[in-house]
Amino acid sequence: MYLTRHQSLDGPRWALDGQYLPVDFSLSLLLQVPADSTQALLGSLPTGPRADGPLLAPVDAIQDVWAAGVTYMRSRVAREHESATADIYERVYDAERPEIFPKAIGWRASGPEDQIRVRQDSSWDVPEPELVIVINQDLEIIGYTAGNDVSSRAIEGENPLYLPQAKVFSGSCALGPGIVLTESIAVNDVPITLDISRGGSSVFGGDSGTGQMKRTPQELAQYLGREMHFPYGALLMTGTGIVPDDDFTLQPGDVVTITVGELTLTNTVASS
């Protein structure tokens, strides 16, 4: 099953396998249902006409989007290169407790074909292609989407305490194009690719997969909800294993294409 969120005459509206769901359906409501009942519930709902409205980010406006960092060896190495305090990334990579931080609230997330941004006060900026797990209120993974955790390596590298400014700003979070509903175990081996084009030519490409993660997505979900309740569920970006070379930075007009499993998310870097 595949969930998408569209702009319609009635406002944002969810669809299942290309057919509109009832107007009052929301992901927030679905994530209050146990994982083993999710697909049965969706199958029982009436569907309407073909969903032909523009795609929106597959998250309700009130839902939390969180992110995990340094979950791949490649990410650890890149952070060590950029930082004046490199050893902290080695310690968090090897530690029991992962790095987890708030990334966005749903209404801030960019959808497919929307623009993303880089900070105007940063000189070194990169996309981070990530598997994004969809978690219900019981911390069960019911599916995944693709995400782009746009980040300032310059600001985080200057001082790790600047992480919120390096990670959280307008246009820094992109999600989509939809949510693949699947069993939890299926997210543990999902291929991920990144391509960045500039002026019609590819300037960077890379590939990775969730099988290379230091921690499983299930472990990250459990840590996220260890001392916090998510009555409407949450989305969790699980980190990146693809980091452009140190001499690369995003520029206005760059087209960033991220593929996570069967999903492809494309966004263009805004001019300001």
Buried (B, 14 or more C-beta within 10 A) or exposed (E): BBBBBBEBEEEBBBBBBEEBBEEEBBBBBBBEBEBEEBBEEBEEEEBEEEBEBEBBBBBBBEBBBBBBBBBBEBBBBBBBEBBEEBEBBBEBBEEEEBBBEEBBBBEBBBBBBBEBBBBEEBEBBBBBBBBBBBBBBBBBBBBBBBBBBBBBBBBBBBEBEBBEBBBBBEBBBBBBBBBBBBEBEBBBEBBBBBBBBBEEEEBBEBEBBBEEBBBBBBBBBEBBBEEEEBEBBBBBBBBBBBBBEEEBBBBEEBBBBBBBBEBBBBBBBBEE
